[in-house]
Amino acid sequence: DAMVIQNPRYQVTQFGKPVTLSCSQTLNHNVMYWYQQKSSQAPKLLFHYYDKDFNNEADTPDNFQSRRPNTSFCFLDIRSPGLGDAAMYLCATKMSGSYGYTFGSGTRLTVV
Amino acid sequence: AQTVTQSQPEMSVQEAETVTLSCTYDTSENNYYLFWYKQPPSRQMILVIRQEAYKQQNATENRFSVNFQKAAKSFSLKISDSQLGDTAMYFCALNSGGSNYKLTFGKGTLLTVNP
């Protein structure tokens, strides 16, 4: 299965200071996803890519943007992080031969 | 739209015993996929077991098995011989297919295995 690598594992940013989270996957799969997971809650889909076709969910705040410069890499940009954006951010891609996902280890974002 | 409901926010079980986690779902698709994911505290989310809706036979993976009732739209997870390492948040998830393979999660059940 594809490995999904997220960096960094922990990120601390200041209120209002732009921050970028990164994700890479090893099998060059055409779909990638970004989820936000707040404490003790289900993951919430922010964005997904099918090839270069970018889709954001209707309720994803404008404060969040995403870039996919090539098949392997995907970035999540938070333009002006607020305290409410503190969460675990999960990146995922499709599992080979399955409709399941392989997740990265996540980046835990703290906003101070 | 697809929805997933887990009605048990928390459960506990004694080590070596059996526990069943409940999940119901709704989708208008006839062909779809169901999953149980495990997320230990502060650790990576990993796939436990999956079920294709077109398969009548319930999926089994070692100590983990499911009870898939398609007509009732129910998909429960049974963990046999519970181990301390099974302590985690368990998420039920649904994928109705399509080109984007979007996964919808339930709110999760926090399972604690007690020694």
Interface residues (C-beta under 8 A of the other chain):
Chain A: V31 Y33 S40 Q41 A42 P43 L45 H48 Y50 N55 L90 A92 K94 M95 S98 Y99 G100 Y101 T102 F103 G104 S105 G106 R108
Chain B: Y33 F35 S42 R43 Q44 M45 I46 L47 R50 M89 F91 N95 G97 S99 N100 Y101 K102 L103 F105 G106 K107 G108 L110
